[in-house]
C-alpha cells in the first residue's frame, strides 16, 4: 500500500536533513583520504553515507537519486574491499558525485521531485573508474598521501566529471554486506512502493527554473532550520521551567496576602532562575563555528585547483561557539573572503619561487572569544595588497578622482577595497571579477553588529580581523537618557565613560574646524551631541552647548575609531532583549532595533556606526587624529599602562592593570552565601568565590563601615573566575608607571605614583592563592 502524502513529506524532510549532514561529512572524509589520513574509518563513513542515501531514496521512489548514488556505491565497494587503490581522479569524481546529489536534494526540496538534470557524464566516469587493472600491465597507482588539496599532476583534467563518455564495460558487481544505517534508515522497513509516487507538494516555496535547483554553497532550508541539542541541556531547561513556575506561584500568592519579606525572597529567586534559564536557552542556540568552517577544506581544494595554485589550510578554534543566527549570517561573507584570499592573495607557485617563498601558500583561519565577542582572523602569506593598483582601479572605475586618491593615507587607500563595485581582477572568472565583493562582506558583517579590519604587508600577506557579537537576541547595553527619552547603547561599542563637572565642563570642550572636541589623555576626541542629532528641544540639557555644569561623555568606538557621545544622563547597564524595528523605521541608520524596559516603555537601540556617520565624526579623514605628542616621549609611551584604581579600607589606594578586570559588579549583601571557608555569590549561572582584598594584603588597612552593597572586581583566569571585594572603585587611568619592586610584600607587587599619589599595585594571583589557603570569617 502506498504511503500517505503526509508521511511522504515527513520522510523527505528526514532525508534532506540527514543527507545534507552526511554529504558534508563525506566531503571531509574524502579530503582526509586525499591527504593520506583517515584510512579505513573514513572509507567506511563515506560508504555508509552513500549506501544510506541510496536505500532511503529507493524507498521513497526517488529513482534518479537512487541510481546516481548506486553508481558511487559500486566504486566505493571496490575501494573499501581493496580491489582498487584510491587515486586523485577518484577523489575528484566522488566529490562531483557529492555535488550532483546535493543538487538533486535541493531540487527535491523545492519542487517535490529529484529533477531532470543530466548526470550521464558523471555516471559514465564513475563506471570507468571501476575497471580493475590487470596486475601484469597496470602501472603503479599513485600514493594517495602524496596528493595535496586537489593539486595534482599537470596532465590531469581539470573537470573529470565533464570528461566525454566512452564505451565502458558493465559495472563490476561486488556483493557487500549492508552497512549500519544512521537515523534516517528508519524508512527502510516501509513496504516497497510499486509505481513511483506522484511528485509531492514542495516542502518549501519552489525555486524558479528547470532542472536541479541553482547550485550554491548554502544548504537547504530544512537543514538550516534544524538544530541538534544535547538532551541533558533540554533536561536542564525543563527543570528551570519547573522552578520558574514555582517562583511565579509564590509571587501570585503574595498579590492577595502581601508579605514583603516573602515577596522579596520570591523576586530574588525569580531573578536567579530567569538568568539561568536565559543562559540555558541561549546555549541551545549556540553552535561551534566549525559547522561553517567544515566546508572550507573543500572550497580551498576546488578554488586552488581551478587557479592552479598550491594552498595549505590551517584552522584553529573550530569549537568556538556562536548563536545559530550569527553563524548563518557570517557563512557567505567568510566563504567570499576565503575564495578571495586564494584568488587575489596567494601567488602562483612560479611567483612564490621567484620571491623566495615556498611553493605552497598558507591560508589560516583562527577564532576565539574575547571581551564578550568572537574574533575571527583570516590570514594568508601571499603578496599583500598593492595600494597603488587599488587606487588606479578606483580611479578607472570613477569611484574617486586622481586628486583625492593622491591625498589618501595608507589606511584610507586600503579601505577602498570596501567600495561598492571595486574589483582588482583583470578578467572575469568563476572566482572573481564580477564587481560583487568586499563591500557586501563589510555590509553583512556590520548588519549583525560586527566590524571588519584589514591589514596588509606587501610581499608578506594580508590579514582580515572580524569581530562579531556572540548573539543578537540578548545583549548587555548601557541605558542613557537624552531629550527626555531613553536609549540603549550596546556595550560592545563602549570604551569608557567621562563626566565633566564645574569649570572642567565649561572649559574642557574645545572647537576645532567647527567640531566640538575633548582632549582625552592627549588625544582630541570628536564629540557628537545626541540631542542635536535627534533635533531635541534647544533648551534640553546638553543640547549642544558647552555651558552646562555637568557633561556626560560616552566614549564609543565606530569602525575602529573612538568618538564621544554627549547625553543628558547615564542610567545603568542592563541585559536587553533586542526587537527588530518595523518596516517604517528600518531605513533609519542611527537605530539598530528596540527593546522593552522594565517599566513597559520602549527604548531605541542606537546603531553606533550609523550614528557616527550621521554626525560626521567618522568620515574619510577620520584617520587623521590630532595628538599631543610633544608632551609624551617615546620612553613614556612604552611604559604607559591602563590601570583600574580602587580603595581598600577607608583610604588605601590600590590599582591593577585594567586587562585583569573581566567585569565590575555590585552585589547586595543579601546575595552572599557560604560554601566551606569561602563567601560566594551566584553569578551568571556559576558560583563566584568572593575574596575581600583587605583581609589578605600586608600593611595598614583602616576598617570601613559595613556596606549593604559590595563593589566587586571580577577576575578570570584559565576558565575560573573570582570576585575581589574592594571598598570603592575610583577611576580608570592611563599613565606611565614605574614599579618599585623593592617594596613588594604579601599581596603587593610594589608601589608607584599614580595621579600624584602613592598607589599599591595589587598582586591578584598572589591574593587568590592566599585566600584559598587562609579561611576568613565573612564578607559582611
Wavefront OBJ file of the C-alpha trace (Angstrom):
o trace
v 0.000 0.000 0.000
v 1.384 3.374 -0.959
v 2.354 5.669 1.903
v 0.248 8.741 2.667
v 1.225 12.156 1.374
v 1.878 13.481 4.896
v 4.163 10.564 5.738
v 5.954 11.044 2.421
v 6.652 14.698 3.253
v 7.943 13.829 6.722
v 10.253 11.165 5.321
v 11.545 13.590 2.683
v 12.317 16.113 5.430
v 14.259 13.449 7.311
v 16.080 12.510 4.115
v 17.043 16.139 3.398
v 18.308 16.780 6.921
v 20.319 13.572 7.264
v 21.659 13.628 3.707
v 22.987 17.196 3.795
v 24.821 16.462 7.034
v 26.053 13.147 5.646
v 27.353 14.716 2.431
v 29.231 17.338 4.434
v 30.935 14.541 6.372
v 31.589 12.709 3.102
v 33.451 15.721 1.683
v 35.600 15.991 4.797
v 36.414 12.278 4.787
v 37.326 12.327 1.089
v 39.751 15.197 1.693
v 41.238 13.276 4.632
v 41.822 10.271 2.367
v 43.395 12.522 -0.245
v 45.896 13.734 2.334
v 46.746 10.200 3.428
v 44.682 10.388 6.626
v 41.550 8.691 7.906
v 42.218 5.249 6.458
v 39.527 2.574 6.658
v 37.434 4.600 9.111
v 36.953 7.439 6.620
v 36.265 4.991 3.808
v 33.589 3.193 5.848
v 31.965 6.523 6.743
v 31.860 7.557 3.075
v 30.355 4.242 2.008
v 27.738 4.409 4.764
v 26.552 7.878 3.670
v 26.090 6.864 0.027
v 24.582 3.475 0.910
v 22.021 5.069 3.259
v 21.103 7.780 0.764
v 20.615 5.194 -1.976
v 18.414 2.951 0.167
v 16.234 5.750 1.511
v 15.776 7.319 -1.938
v 14.746 3.929 -3.279
v 12.085 3.504 -0.584
v 10.700 6.940 -1.436
v 10.589 6.264 -5.171
v 13.316 8.813 -5.959
v 14.836 6.762 -8.741
v 17.299 9.363 -10.084
v 18.889 9.915 -6.680
v 18.934 6.153 -6.096
v 20.569 5.456 -9.483
v 23.227 8.155 -9.064
v 24.099 7.084 -5.519
v 24.266 3.445 -6.663
v 26.957 4.307 -9.218
v 29.064 5.858 -6.464
v 28.377 2.936 -4.124
v 29.750 0.448 -6.670
v 33.064 2.331 -6.863
v 33.234 2.723 -3.089
v 32.627 -1.017 -2.616
v 35.720 -1.808 -4.693
v 37.768 0.764 -2.796
v 36.566 -0.434 0.591
v 37.352 -4.081 -0.260
v 40.833 -3.221 -1.530
v 40.152 -4.231 -5.140
v 41.069 -0.690 -6.216
v 43.514 1.873 -4.820
v 42.148 5.385 -4.427
v 43.586 7.966 -6.821
v 43.234 11.737 -7.157
v 40.969 11.138 -10.156
v 38.621 9.071 -7.978
v 38.580 11.756 -5.260
v 37.569 14.376 -7.823
v 34.814 12.179 -9.268
v 33.420 11.290 -5.840
v 33.344 14.976 -4.904
v 31.491 15.619 -8.172
v 29.061 12.862 -7.139
v 28.522 14.659 -3.815
v 27.736 17.894 -5.659
v 25.320 16.149 -8.014
v 23.435 14.553 -5.104
v 23.236 17.915 -3.332
v 21.764 19.484 -6.447
v 19.080 16.801 -6.693
v 18.271 17.162 -2.985
v 17.825 20.924 -3.399
v 15.527 20.283 -6.337
v 13.615 17.715 -4.285
v 13.057 20.244 -1.513
v 11.992 22.990 -3.900
v 9.759 21.008 -6.252
v 8.968 17.669 -4.618
v 10.855 15.593 -7.245
v 14.518 14.887 -7.914
v 14.787 16.958 -11.088
v 15.809 16.308 -14.675
v 19.453 17.409 -14.739
v 21.718 15.253 -16.907
v 24.486 13.476 -14.945
v 25.296 10.885 -17.609
v 28.909 12.070 -17.998
v 29.487 11.718 -14.285
v 27.900 8.262 -14.171
v 29.985 7.105 -17.127
v 33.138 8.346 -15.461
v 32.277 6.554 -12.201
v 31.747 3.310 -14.143
v 35.040 3.764 -15.984
v 36.863 4.142 -12.701
v 35.514 0.751 -11.536
v 37.630 -1.159 -14.062
v 40.099 -3.277 -12.125
v 43.509 -3.028 -13.857
v 45.372 -6.149 -14.945
v 48.225 -6.620 -12.435
v 50.566 -7.654 -15.253
v 50.143 -4.434 -17.265
v 48.892 -1.852 -14.799
v 51.189 0.979 -13.809
v 51.667 1.535 -10.090
v 48.844 3.607 -8.682
v 49.895 6.971 -7.253
v 50.085 7.012 -3.466
v 47.187 8.995 -2.090
v 49.298 10.539 0.671
v 51.290 12.474 -1.934
v 48.244 14.404 -3.097
v 47.755 17.882 -1.750
v 44.418 19.662 -1.589
v 43.417 18.903 -5.126
v 46.745 19.912 -6.666
v 47.506 17.011 -8.953
v 49.913 16.492 -11.818
v 49.769 18.934 -14.707
v 48.346 16.376 -17.130
v 45.237 15.661 -15.070
v 41.959 17.024 -16.485
v 40.551 19.983 -14.599
v 36.999 18.668 -14.550
v 36.826 14.902 -14.639
v 33.093 14.899 -14.287
v 32.781 16.543 -17.686
v 35.031 14.048 -19.496
v 33.462 12.533 -22.649
v 31.857 9.191 -22.049
v 33.499 6.301 -23.865
v 32.033 2.802 -24.240
v 32.660 1.096 -20.956
v 32.045 -2.415 -19.741
v 29.223 -3.152 -17.378
v 29.890 -2.170 -13.778
v 31.613 -4.784 -11.702
v 29.108 -6.213 -9.272
v 30.514 -6.689 -5.822
v 28.448 -8.216 -3.053
v 28.743 -6.261 0.134
v 27.047 -6.577 3.467
v 24.741 -3.668 4.196
v 26.384 -1.129 6.477
v 24.647 0.127 9.642
v 22.302 2.952 8.782
v 22.001 6.287 10.642
v 18.765 7.746 11.919
v 17.110 8.205 8.538
v 17.269 4.445 7.976
v 14.012 4.051 9.879
v 12.295 4.297 6.475
v 13.842 1.042 5.298
v 11.101 -1.312 6.583
v 8.417 0.541 4.618
v 6.737 -1.740 2.123
v 8.115 -1.361 -1.409
v 6.355 1.288 -3.382
v 5.034 -0.208 -6.553
v 4.965 2.653 -9.016
v 6.982 5.756 -8.082
v 4.574 8.140 -6.362
v 3.483 11.340 -7.969
v 5.546 14.398 -7.091
v 4.671 15.520 -3.588
v 3.929 19.141 -2.734
v 7.056 21.207 -2.201
v 8.398 21.306 1.328
v 9.280 24.980 0.833
v 8.466 27.592 -1.763
v 9.527 26.386 -5.225
v 12.618 27.757 -6.911
v 12.060 29.128 -10.380
v 13.929 27.406 -13.160
v 14.164 23.926 -14.591
v 16.418 21.033 -13.740
v 18.339 20.934 -10.478
v 17.985 23.892 -8.173
v 20.640 26.514 -8.555
v 23.997 25.404 -7.280
v 25.304 27.212 -4.210
v 27.101 26.719 -1.008
v 24.016 27.107 1.145
v 22.256 24.054 2.495
v 18.557 23.529 2.177
v 16.166 25.424 4.384
v 15.215 22.169 6.117
v 18.816 21.729 7.226
v 19.107 25.422 8.081
v 16.025 25.317 10.301
v 17.132 22.227 12.226
v 19.447 22.229 15.206
v 20.851 19.412 17.325
v 20.663 19.906 21.087
v 22.125 17.687 23.799
v 19.316 16.010 25.731
v 20.948 16.982 29.043
v 20.663 20.637 28.034
v 16.945 20.219 27.357
v 16.553 18.481 30.738
v 18.182 21.480 32.407
v 15.845 23.883 30.622
v 12.847 21.803 31.680
v 13.962 21.794 35.316
v 14.414 25.556 35.238
v 10.932 25.998 33.772
v 9.591 23.992 36.709
v 11.454 26.267 39.135
v 10.081 29.277 37.257
v 6.519 28.024 37.746
v 7.115 27.658 41.498
v 8.516 31.193 41.731
v 5.526 32.518 39.765
v 3.128 30.785 42.160
v 4.884 32.359 45.143
v 4.569 35.833 43.647
v 0.905 35.325 42.737
v 0.195 34.189 46.301
v 1.700 37.421 47.622
v -0.579 39.572 45.494
v -3.534 38.638 47.744
v -1.732 38.260 51.077
v 1.089 40.770 50.911
v 4.215 39.668 52.775
v 7.102 41.968 51.896
v 9.853 39.595 53.067
v 8.358 36.631 51.205
v 7.830 38.738 48.089
v 11.459 39.923 48.219
v 12.684 36.327 48.527
v 10.475 35.175 45.636
v 11.641 38.117 43.482
v 15.300 37.293 44.100
v 14.648 33.653 43.293
v 12.795 34.658 40.127
v 15.774 36.791 39.107
v 18.224 33.914 39.585
v 16.020 31.396 37.760
v 15.382 33.776 34.852
v 19.124 34.396 34.458
v 19.912 30.683 34.459
v 17.028 29.928 32.090
v 18.184 32.665 29.726
v 21.709 31.249 29.636
v 20.456 27.683 29.175
v 18.161 28.621 26.294
v 20.973 30.581 24.688
v 23.218 27.509 24.935
v 20.675 25.500 22.948
v 21.146 28.008 20.101
v 24.935 28.054 20.350
v 26.793 26.129 17.663
v 30.537 25.727 17.053
v 31.933 27.846 14.254
v 33.387 24.605 12.905
v 29.931 23.969 11.429
v 30.719 26.769 8.956
v 34.408 26.011 8.601
v 33.731 22.362 7.773
v 33.114 23.244 4.123
v 36.257 25.367 3.702
v 38.699 22.489 3.004
v 36.540 21.554 0.022
v 36.335 25.183 -1.145
v 40.103 25.635 -0.824
v 40.691 22.427 -2.770
v 38.345 23.392 -5.601
v 39.464 27.024 -5.944
v 43.186 26.262 -5.701
v 42.785 23.505 -8.292
v 40.901 25.821 -10.630
v 43.561 28.549 -10.273
v 46.495 26.065 -10.427
v 47.814 27.136 -7.027
v 49.087 25.164 -4.062
v 47.404 26.097 -0.790
v 47.574 24.653 2.709
v 44.675 25.428 5.055
v 45.076 25.677 8.839
v 42.052 26.133 11.110
v 42.178 26.929 14.833
v 39.315 27.408 17.263
v 36.655 25.337 15.481
v 34.945 24.755 18.843
v 34.339 28.496 19.385
v 30.569 28.855 19.809
v 28.176 31.455 18.407
v 24.443 31.853 18.153
v 22.992 29.925 15.211
v 21.660 33.131 13.624
v 25.152 34.662 13.710
v 26.641 31.563 12.113
v 24.132 31.761 9.258
v 24.870 35.477 8.800
v 28.659 35.057 8.524
v 28.641 31.934 6.360
v 28.603 33.701 2.994
v 30.988 36.574 3.961
v 33.592 34.095 5.249
v 33.252 31.976 2.123
v 33.861 35.033 -0.049
v 36.920 36.027 1.993
v 38.432 32.538 1.737
v 37.943 32.436 -2.049
v 39.288 35.990 -2.337
v 42.396 35.125 -0.315
v 43.284 32.318 -2.711
v 42.444 34.315 -5.842
v 43.921 37.742 -5.021
v 46.193 36.971 -2.087
v 48.229 33.813 -2.614
v 50.506 33.886 -5.637
v 51.115 31.141 -8.166
v 53.869 28.621 -7.459
v 56.112 30.315 -10.046
v 55.766 33.759 -8.487
v 56.305 32.375 -5.000
v 59.501 30.637 -6.116
v 60.729 33.857 -7.697
v 60.040 35.719 -4.437
v 61.957 33.143 -2.415
v 58.823 31.644 -0.825
v 57.676 28.065 -0.513
v 55.558 26.954 -3.478
v 52.685 26.078 -1.171
v 50.786 29.094 0.150
v 49.317 29.247 3.641
v 45.742 30.209 4.486
v 44.988 30.355 8.212
v 41.614 30.715 9.970
v 41.503 31.393 13.708
v 38.536 32.022 16.011
v 38.469 32.871 19.723
v 36.345 34.595 22.362
v 37.442 37.951 23.724
v 35.557 40.640 25.624
v 32.124 39.124 25.034
v 32.722 38.914 21.288
v 34.004 36.373 18.807
v 37.152 37.296 16.912
v 37.836 35.681 13.549
v 41.157 36.142 11.774
v 41.735 35.103 8.145
v 45.408 35.338 7.202
v 47.298 34.492 4.021
v 51.028 34.661 3.314
v 50.530 35.981 -0.219
v 51.772 39.099 -1.926
v 49.683 41.589 0.064
v 47.556 44.359 -1.397
v 49.117 46.722 -3.938
v 47.650 50.053 -2.809
v 48.706 51.923 -5.954
v 46.907 49.347 -8.068
v 43.814 49.676 -5.867
v 43.866 53.478 -6.275
v 44.303 53.177 -10.042
v 41.401 50.762 -10.266
v 39.170 53.036 -8.195
v 40.055 55.997 -10.468
v 39.430 53.983 -13.642
v 36.000 52.948 -12.337
v 35.157 56.603 -11.468
v 34.873 55.804 -7.772
v 37.125 58.766 -6.833
v 39.268 61.418 -8.501
v 43.015 61.260 -9.036
v 43.475 64.287 -6.747
v 41.543 62.629 -3.950
v 43.450 59.359 -4.433
v 46.796 61.134 -4.131
v 45.757 62.660 -0.801
v 44.677 59.380 0.797
v 46.522 57.988 3.778
v 47.653 54.369 3.676
v 44.693 53.238 5.784
v 42.210 55.179 3.660
v 43.667 53.674 0.483
v 43.337 50.205 1.991
v 39.681 50.859 2.817
v 38.995 51.487 -0.879
v 38.736 47.691 -1.083
v 35.332 48.044 0.595
v 33.923 50.428 -2.044
v 30.896 49.014 -3.925
v 31.781 47.737 -7.380
v 35.558 47.820 -6.920
v 37.401 44.747 -8.170
v 41.102 44.445 -8.909
v 40.630 41.312 -11.020
v 41.988 41.669 -14.563
v 39.289 39.453 -16.060
v 36.017 37.878 -15.057
v 36.336 34.266 -13.915
v 34.279 31.815 -11.899
v 36.100 33.086 -8.812
v 36.264 36.883 -9.161
v 35.899 39.995 -11.253
v 32.114 40.361 -11.101
v 32.038 43.571 -9.051
v 30.330 41.984 -6.031
v 32.972 41.746 -3.384
v 34.275 43.119 -0.126
v 31.621 45.846 0.112
v 28.969 43.138 0.505
v 31.140 41.344 3.064
v 31.526 44.538 5.112
v 27.822 45.360 4.901
v 26.770 41.882 6.032
v 29.215 41.881 8.949
v 28.056 45.315 10.118
v 24.398 44.299 9.850
v 24.914 41.913 12.773
v 26.772 44.479 14.855
v 30.234 43.334 13.823
v 33.272 45.087 12.427
v 35.992 44.184 9.941
v 39.559 45.412 9.843
v 42.076 44.889 7.037
v 45.852 44.781 7.427
v 48.417 44.072 4.727
v 52.161 43.967 4.207
v 53.471 44.000 0.632
v 55.133 40.721 -0.193
v 54.187 39.112 3.134
v 50.422 38.740 3.144
v 47.066 40.077 4.301
v 45.031 39.613 7.474
v 41.327 40.310 7.939
v 40.119 40.621 11.521
v 36.396 40.290 12.123
v 34.678 40.997 15.435
v 31.105 39.819 15.870
v 28.732 39.506 18.844
v 28.000 36.122 20.395
v 24.270 36.575 19.889
v 21.754 39.066 18.540
v 18.863 38.073 20.803
v 20.018 39.343 24.221
v 22.886 41.805 24.644
v 24.362 43.871 27.502
v 23.673 47.560 26.961
v 24.188 50.925 28.638
v 20.907 52.805 29.195
v 21.086 56.590 28.755
v 18.582 59.438 28.744
v 18.639 62.382 26.360
v 15.915 64.862 25.484
v 13.593 63.079 27.908
v 13.841 59.735 26.044
v 15.800 56.607 26.924
v 18.201 54.873 24.550
v 20.261 51.685 24.745
v 23.884 51.546 23.592
v 25.391 48.045 23.017
v 28.282 47.580 25.435
v 30.385 46.008 22.707
v 30.950 49.532 21.317
v 31.582 51.137 24.720
v 35.144 52.139 25.644
v 34.722 54.308 28.776
v 32.595 56.968 30.483
v 33.774 60.525 31.159
v 31.992 63.022 33.446
v 32.962 66.695 33.399
v 31.812 68.950 36.224
v 32.071 72.639 37.086
v 34.944 74.528 35.486
v 36.118 71.400 33.690
v 32.734 71.106 31.987
v 32.737 74.768 30.974
v 36.325 74.832 29.676
v 37.060 71.218 28.713
v 35.168 71.292 25.402
v 37.097 72.907 22.546
v 36.170 73.780 18.974
v 38.281 72.577 16.068
v 37.182 73.399 12.496
v 33.601 73.738 13.674
v 33.612 70.376 15.530
v 33.392 70.002 19.297
v 36.300 68.012 20.710
v 37.508 66.943 24.138
v 41.182 66.369 24.943
v 41.234 62.858 26.427
v 44.715 61.819 27.594
v 46.361 63.975 24.944
v 44.111 62.881 22.079
v 41.405 65.091 20.638
v 38.157 63.163 20.811
v 35.433 64.362 18.380
v 32.063 64.822 20.090
v 28.509 64.245 18.910
v 25.573 65.601 20.945
v 22.696 63.136 20.936
v 20.107 65.899 21.339
v 21.484 67.701 18.313
v 21.432 64.566 16.167
v 17.801 63.839 17.040
v 16.774 67.543 16.964
v 15.506 67.670 20.522
v 14.299 70.941 22.068
v 17.066 73.543 22.176
v 16.547 74.079 25.881
v 17.283 70.453 26.726
v 20.223 69.736 28.935
v 23.458 69.279 26.936
v 21.624 70.072 23.732
v 24.860 71.126 22.140
v 26.387 73.957 24.087
v 29.324 73.813 26.458
v 27.983 75.946 29.330
v 26.448 73.120 31.385
v 27.829 72.408 34.843
v 27.801 68.662 34.135
v 28.616 66.972 30.828
v 28.342 63.204 30.367
v 30.527 61.808 27.587
v 30.241 58.183 26.461
v 33.406 57.193 24.626
v 32.382 54.822 21.833
v 34.158 53.056 19.019
v 32.854 53.161 15.468
v 34.683 51.481 12.619
v 37.748 51.115 14.858
v 37.895 54.809 15.794
v 36.827 56.470 19.058
v 34.385 59.351 19.411
v 32.425 60.858 22.289
v 28.628 60.886 22.555
v 27.240 63.564 24.876
v 23.986 62.628 26.643
v 21.895 64.132 29.431
v 22.091 61.230 31.873
v 23.782 57.850 32.172
v 21.419 55.425 33.906
v 22.653 51.860 34.260
v 23.717 48.726 32.403
v 21.163 46.037 31.617
v 20.828 42.921 29.515
v 18.191 43.807 26.954
v 16.090 41.738 24.585
v 16.571 43.003 21.044
v 13.409 43.529 18.993
v 13.633 44.319 15.261
v 12.337 47.659 14.039
v 9.177 47.875 11.977
v 9.478 48.287 8.230
v 8.688 52.003 8.566
v 11.855 52.586 10.645
v 14.273 50.114 9.059
v 15.704 52.771 6.771
v 16.893 54.912 9.705
v 20.590 54.096 10.031
v 21.001 55.523 13.540
v 18.893 52.758 15.146
v 19.710 49.042 15.331
v 16.494 47.891 16.982
v 14.353 48.449 20.048
v 13.821 46.939 23.475
v 11.121 46.994 26.137
v 12.301 48.264 29.525
v 11.197 47.036 32.937
v 8.510 49.726 33.207
v 6.973 48.656 29.888
v 8.281 51.637 27.883
v 10.179 51.206 24.621
v 13.809 52.276 24.286
v 15.515 52.521 20.904
v 18.891 50.795 20.467
v 21.498 53.060 18.899
v 23.496 51.893 15.892
v 26.899 53.300 16.876
v 28.425 53.198 13.383
v 25.332 54.734 11.777
v 25.165 57.454 14.443
v 28.855 58.292 13.980
v 28.397 58.588 10.222
v 25.252 60.688 10.686
v 27.172 63.043 12.999
v 30.142 63.163 10.588
v 32.607 62.124 13.297
v 33.571 59.071 11.205
v 34.460 60.317 7.723
v 37.058 59.753 5.051
v 39.511 61.882 7.053
v 38.702 60.266 10.381
v 42.107 58.601 10.424
v 43.893 61.893 10.975
v 43.715 62.137 14.749
v 45.403 65.094 16.416
v 47.554 64.036 19.366
v 49.548 65.988 21.863
v 52.725 64.052 21.172
v 55.041 66.849 22.286
v 54.242 66.178 25.904
v 54.889 62.451 25.606
v 58.293 60.880 24.956
v 58.788 57.531 23.284
v 60.048 56.046 26.551
v 56.911 57.228 28.376
v 54.707 55.684 25.713
v 56.430 52.325 26.118
v 55.833 52.354 29.902
v 52.239 53.612 29.914
v 49.586 51.313 31.333
v 45.830 51.487 31.692
v 45.063 50.949 35.380
v 41.905 50.383 37.400
v 42.111 52.435 40.605
v 40.211 51.483 43.765
v 40.267 51.977 47.507
v 40.681 49.239 50.130
v 39.525 50.112 53.625
v 38.925 53.807 54.185
v 41.874 55.301 52.361
v 44.401 52.768 50.984
v 44.817 53.353 47.242
v 45.435 50.317 45.050
v 45.495 49.508 41.348
v 45.605 46.603 38.923
v 46.056 46.566 35.137
v 42.644 47.065 33.560
v 43.243 43.972 31.408
v 42.911 41.815 34.555
v 39.382 43.058 35.275
v 36.834 40.986 33.363
v 33.871 42.966 34.784
v 32.972 45.431 37.533
v 29.934 44.364 39.550
v 27.848 45.382 42.564
v 26.248 42.674 44.729
v 23.706 43.229 47.543
v 24.968 41.830 50.827
v 21.824 39.669 50.965
v 23.016 37.637 47.960
v 26.077 36.301 49.793
v 26.214 32.615 50.658
v 28.841 30.365 52.256
v 30.466 27.207 50.939
v 33.241 25.749 53.072
v 35.597 28.564 54.080
v 34.600 30.878 51.220
v 31.992 33.551 50.676
v 30.301 33.013 47.320
v 27.551 34.512 45.159
v 25.530 33.003 42.316
v 26.739 34.783 39.194
v 25.901 34.157 35.514
v 24.942 30.561 36.159
v 28.091 29.816 38.168
v 29.272 30.047 41.778
v 31.648 33.013 42.117
v 34.066 32.892 45.097
v 34.439 36.306 46.782
v 37.742 37.486 48.258
v 37.918 40.615 50.437
v 41.218 42.229 49.424
v 41.644 43.928 52.819
v 41.922 40.530 54.535
v 44.949 39.372 52.539
v 47.293 42.336 51.951
v 50.175 43.281 54.197
v 50.251 46.685 55.856
v 47.691 49.053 57.305
v 44.079 48.865 56.213
v 41.731 51.150 58.150
v 38.434 49.306 58.605
v 35.415 50.781 56.873
v 31.800 50.889 57.896
v 29.783 47.849 56.722
v 28.084 48.437 53.377
v 24.828 46.982 52.041
v 26.270 46.886 48.517
v 29.589 45.176 47.762
v 31.776 46.546 44.966
v 33.490 43.661 43.212
v 36.178 43.364 40.537
v 35.666 40.079 38.638
v 38.947 38.418 37.654
v 39.095 35.386 35.307
v 41.990 33.023 34.716
v 42.051 29.706 32.828
v 38.277 29.337 32.916
v 37.908 30.145 36.654
v 36.511 33.439 37.989
v 36.973 35.189 41.333
v 35.397 38.321 42.784
v 37.718 40.777 44.554
v 35.782 42.845 47.120
v 37.050 46.438 47.374
v 35.709 49.471 49.199
v 35.326 51.830 46.260
v 36.115 51.673 42.531
v 37.547 55.106 41.732
v 38.776 55.555 38.166
v 40.466 54.190 35.071
v 43.695 55.997 34.181
v 46.371 55.750 31.528
v 49.753 56.660 32.979
v 53.457 55.909 32.759
v 54.117 53.589 35.696
v 57.451 52.606 37.225
v 57.091 49.862 39.842
v 59.367 49.934 42.861
v 59.686 46.181 43.251
v 61.823 46.512 46.382
v 58.657 47.484 48.244
v 56.899 44.190 47.373
v 55.181 42.374 50.262
v 52.292 39.973 50.846
v 49.684 40.583 48.153
v 51.518 43.660 46.820
v 53.835 43.784 43.794
v 55.170 47.197 44.724
v 54.196 50.849 44.722
v 54.020 53.609 42.122
v 52.945 57.233 41.891
v 49.604 57.420 40.088
v 47.760 60.750 39.690
v 50.310 62.300 42.031
v 49.583 59.848 44.887
v 51.370 56.706 46.122
v 49.410 53.680 44.971
v 49.966 49.998 45.784
v 49.922 47.611 42.829
v 47.934 44.507 43.793
v 49.278 41.008 43.154
v 45.992 39.414 42.057
v 47.204 35.784 41.598
v 49.005 36.053 44.930
v 45.844 37.290 46.694
v 43.882 34.363 45.258
v 46.490 31.846 46.423
v 46.410 33.365 49.915
v 42.608 33.350 50.023
v 42.395 29.691 49.036
v 44.685 28.675 51.906
v 43.533 31.190 54.557
v 39.922 30.901 55.792
v 38.122 34.166 56.589
v 35.065 34.928 58.697
v 32.624 36.672 56.377
v 32.377 39.384 53.746
v 29.691 41.164 55.739
l 1 2 3 4 5 6 7 8 9 10 11 12 13 14 15 16 17 18 19 20 21 22 23 24 25 26 27 28 29 30 31 32 33 34 35 36 37 38 39 40 41 42 43 44 45 46 47 48 49 50 51 52 53 54 55 56 57 58 59 60 61 62 63 64 65 66 67 68 69 70 71 72 73 74 75 76 77 78 79 80 81 82 83 84 85 86 87 88 89 90 91 92 93 94 95 96 97 98 99 100 101 102 103 104 105 106 107 108 109 110 111 112 113 114 115 116 117 118 119 120 121 122 123 124 125 126 127 128 129 130 131 132 133 134 135 136 137 138 139 140 141 142 143 144 145 146 147 148 149 150 151 152 153 154 155 156 157 158 159 160 161 162 163 164 165 166 167 168 169 170 171 172 173 174 175 176 177 178 179 180 181 182 183 184 185 186 187 188 189 190 191 192 193 194 195 196 197 198 199 200 201 202 203 204 205 206 207 208 209 210 211 212 213 214 215 216 217 218 219 220 221 222 223 224 225 226 227 228 229 230 231 232 233 234 235 236 237 238 239 240 241 242 243 244 245 246 247 248 249 250 251 252 253 254 255 256 257 258 259 260 261 262 263 264 265 266 267 268 269 270 271 272 273 274 275 276 277 278 279 280 281 282 283 284 285 286 287 288 289 290 291 292 293 294 295 296 297 298 299 300 301 302 303 304 305 306 307 308 309 310 311 312 313 314 315 316 317 318 319 320 321 322 323 324 325 326 327 328 329 330 331 332 333 334 335 336 337 338 339 340 341 342 343 344 345 346 347 348 349 350 351 352 353 354 355 356 357 358 359 360 361 362 363 364 365 366 367 368 369 370 371 372 373 374 375 376 377 378 379 380 381 382 383 384 385 386 387 388 389 390 391 392 393 394 395 396 397 398 399 400 401 402 403 404 405 406 407 408 409 410 411 412 413 414 415 416 417 418 419 420 421 422 423 424 425 426 427 428 429 430 431 432 433 434 435 436 437 438 439 440 441 442 443 444 445 446 447 448 449 450 451 452 453 454 455 456 457 458 459 460 461 462 463 464 465 466 467 468 469 470 471 472 473 474 475 476 477 478 479 480 481 482 483 484 485 486 487 488 489 490 491 492 493 494 495 496 497 498 499 500 501 502 503 504 505 506 507 508 509 510 511 512 513 514 515 516 517 518 519 520 521 522 523 524 525 526 527 528 529 530 531 532 533 534 535 536 537 538 539 540 541 542 543 544 545 546 547 548 549 550 551 552 553 554 555 556 557 558 559 560 561 562 563 564 565 566 567 568 569 570 571 572 573 574 575 576 577 578 579 580 581 582 583 584 585 586 587 588 589 590 591 592 593 594 595 596 597 598 599 600 601 602 603 604 605 606 607 608 609 610 611 612 613 614 615 616 617 618 619 620 621 622 623 624 625 626 627 628 629 630 631 632 633 634 635 636 637 638 639 640 641 642 643 644 645 646 647 648 649 650 651 652 653 654 655 656 657 658 659 660 661 662 663 664 665 666 667 668 669 670 671 672 673 674 675 676 677 678 679 680 681 682 683 684 685 686 687 688 689 690 691 692 693 694 695 696 697 698 699 700 701 702 703 704 705 706 707 708 709 710 711 712 713 714 715 716 717 718 719 720 721 722 723 724 725 726 727 728 729 730 731 732 733 734 735 736 737 738 739 740 741 742 743 744 745 746 747 748 749 750 751 752 753 754 755 756 757 758 759 760 761 762 763 764 765 766 767 768 769 770 771 772 773 774 775 776 777 778 779 780
